[in-house]
Every structure is written in structure tokens, then in C-alpha cells.
Amino acid sequence: MSHLSSRCVSLLATASFLLVTLSANAGDWPAFRGADGTGVSSTKNVPVTWSAQENIAWKTQLPGAGASSPILVGKRIYLTCYSGYGVPGEPRGDMSNLKRHLVCLKRGGGEILWTRTVPSVLPDSERNRENHGYSTSTPVVDGERVYVFFGKTGVFAFDLDGKKLWHADAGSKTSGWGSAASPVICEDLLIVNASVESESLIALDRKTGKEKWRIGGIKESWNTPLLTEGANGQTRLIVAIAGKVLGIDPAAGKKLWACDTDIPWYMVPSLTADSGVVYCIGGRGTGGALAIRLGGKGNVTRSHRLWTLKKGSNVPSLIHHKGYLYWAHEKGSACCADAKTGRLIYQEPLPRAGQIYASPVLIEGKVYYFSRWAIGYVVSAKPKFELLATNKLGRVGMINSSPAVGDGKLYLRSDKFLFCIAKK
């Protein structure tokens, strides 16, 4: 994790401030796309093949639907879901019954240990397009508290046993696409991309929920901000909005630079970084990709933008591995580009994939992709397309959630179930 400042991931403390860890255990997956937000796992022995009968350690029916990812902390799993209204496969119902839930499961066997229910602040969006639902933001944990973002209903902190500690408001607006960005932790701050709710990036004191700073103008942005290491080892927060990528000093809550993307529409995929370069994809239909060298002030488009590519993705985020970028186009193809030049190496269809919303993960030199129809694809992470396996779970509900990885296991949730995929 050389690109991520140790101030945001260390277990140690100094006399002046507490250094927060996101992962005290190498087998944990404490946030969206893992501890450093890149979707890369160091775990080994995850199965390449599975089915409804093969390599399923356990399967647990969930008390509600959702697109948020599970997070792994010690012997527990936390995830969010919703019920009562707009659940796929059920009558739409009455919005007054819409509830959000934080669920805690036993990691060893998948048993539900407890559920905490949060009534929704209404009215919410009457209908979210394409079954996006009302629970899309992945929780994050700092070892003491679990933080969840429920859109208009707000930001909540719970202790690890489910006691509610505080609640903060992030704004009152809604969108027909729903809300999506997941919160991130840096030192004593919980940072929330509330583009839908208030067109703001908001930093809260993670102990009290008190607002510390707010940056406006965060428009058409559904991506989870990335924490990465800038010049002189300083932590930088990177977020994509309509038309631009922004570099922010999270300690001061100030914009440092902006770079044009030449992508004219909203930005959903989360960014990644390596060796002082940030990589971004996004945009619907007319989307694209670009690379930006970290640093600079003001408009850095001419000075720091390294390349652009007229090929991107609407929803899934991207992976960097050994000088190449890997991602899934949302219409069902696997893509690879040279990270140094932006040259597209390949775009190959994944068989019967349909749509892909989940972000991939990288495990032992292999990229794991998942379609909305519960098909998992394993592709070799090299600049020549090689499909290693196509895995089907059957009719288990729609998969919009990105997987979590730890201790040789892959944790995957659908609208109905949470699966633990492991060698048997």
C-alpha cells in the first residue's frame, strides 16, 4: 500500500493525533474495494471455479436487498440492506414501510448475529432506475465503529455490537439513480461524497459526527473518493465529478487542483492510483479514461494530464496491475489498457454477461468480474485476454454488489443472499 499515506492506515499513535487503521488484520476487508480502495487483495487460494454446488462454504439469506458490499472485520461481516419498499421481485409496496438495516454476520458460518433497523427519512425517490435500490453505499469500519451512509436518511455510526452512537445529516435531495458513494476514513475524519444529497463532499468527526468541513460543487458524482499519497508524502483525496477530477487536501478541506476529463456525463466508477499517477474511467455511452500525474495547483489539465482514451465504463471501477489497467465495460466486456500510454490492448466480450455493475477484484494475478445475473468470470491479469473460468450460481437474485476478499475466501452478495466462496 505504498501509495496510501500511513497516516490513514497505521495502527500506531503519536502524541498529537491518533493514527487510524482500516485493516488490523491482513484478512480483513474493511471498506469498499478493500483497505486502500483499489480492489487488490493479497489473499491466496481463492477458488477459480465454483457453482451452486461447488466451493460454496456457506450461503445466508439476507433480511433485505441491496447493492452495498460486505466488509470483513475479525470474526464478523457487516453489510447493509433495505426492506419494505421497492424490493426486486416483490410488490413495490408503500414507501412508508421503507427501512434500512445494518446486519452483522458471523464470518465463520454466515449466521446473522444481529440486525439494526433505521427508519427512512421520507419521501425518498419514488423509483430508482434499474433496481439500484435504497442501500448501495458500503460501510466502513475503523476498529471501534461501523459507519454507514443511507443517502437522505443520513450518516450513522454504530459500535461493533450495533449500538447507535451518532447520526449526521448529509442533505435532503434524491435522485432517480439513487445514492451510491461509500464513506472513507482519514485520520479523525469520516468523509462522505454527498453529491446526490447536497452536491457536497462532507468531512465529519468520526467520534462525534460533527461536521469539520464541506466542499460544494460536487455534481453528478457517484464514486467513492480515493485516498492516495501525493508529493512529499502528503495524503490527497481524489474524486471525480462531471467533467473533472479534483485533488483535495483532506486535512484542510481545500481543493488543490482540477483536471478536465473530456467525459461529458456523470462519474460512477471509483479511481485508482499507482506510483504518483491517478487513473480514472467513467461516463455513460460517450465515456472514456484518463491518467493524471499527482501534484500541481489550479487547472492541471495541460501540465499533469498524461493521456486520455475514448473507452471507459459506466459503473464498474478499474484495477491497476503491473503497468496495465483492467476493467469491465458495463455492457459485458473485459478491457485492458497500457497504464503508461493509455493504449487499449483489448476489449473482449464475456460470454452471456449482460450488464456488469460490480467492480472487479484482483487476486493472485487474476481479475474476478461479476455480472448482474450472478455469473462470475476469472480472467488472467496480463495484456492478452485469457478467460480462465465462467462460474454460475443460478437464480439467486441480482448481483450489483462488489465482492469482498479475505483469508482465501470470496464474499459475494446478491439481492437475496450472501455467499462465502472457498475451496472445499
Buried (B, 14 or more C-beta within 10 A) or exposed (E): BEBBBBBBBBEEEEEEEBBBBBBBBEBBBBBBBBBBBBBBBEBEEBBBBBEBEEBBBBBBEBBBBBBBBBBBBBEBBBBBBBBBBBBEEEEEEEBEEBBBBBBBBBBEEBEBBEBBBBEBBEEBBEEBEBBBBBBBBBBBBBBEBBBBBBBBBBBBBBEBEBEEBBEBBBBEBBBEBBBBBBBBBBBBBBBBBBBBBBBBBBBBBBBEBEBBBBBEBBBBBBBBBBBBBBEEEBBBBBBBBBBBBBBBBBBEBEBBBBBBBBBEBBBBBBBBBBEBBBBBBBBBEEBBBBBBBBBBEEEBBEEBBBBBBEBBBBBBBBBBBEEBBBBBBBEBBBBBBBBEEBEBBEBBEBEEBEBBBBBBBBBEEBBBBBBBBBBBBBBBBBBEBEBEBBBBBEEBBBBBBBBBBBBBBBBBBBBBBBBBBBBE
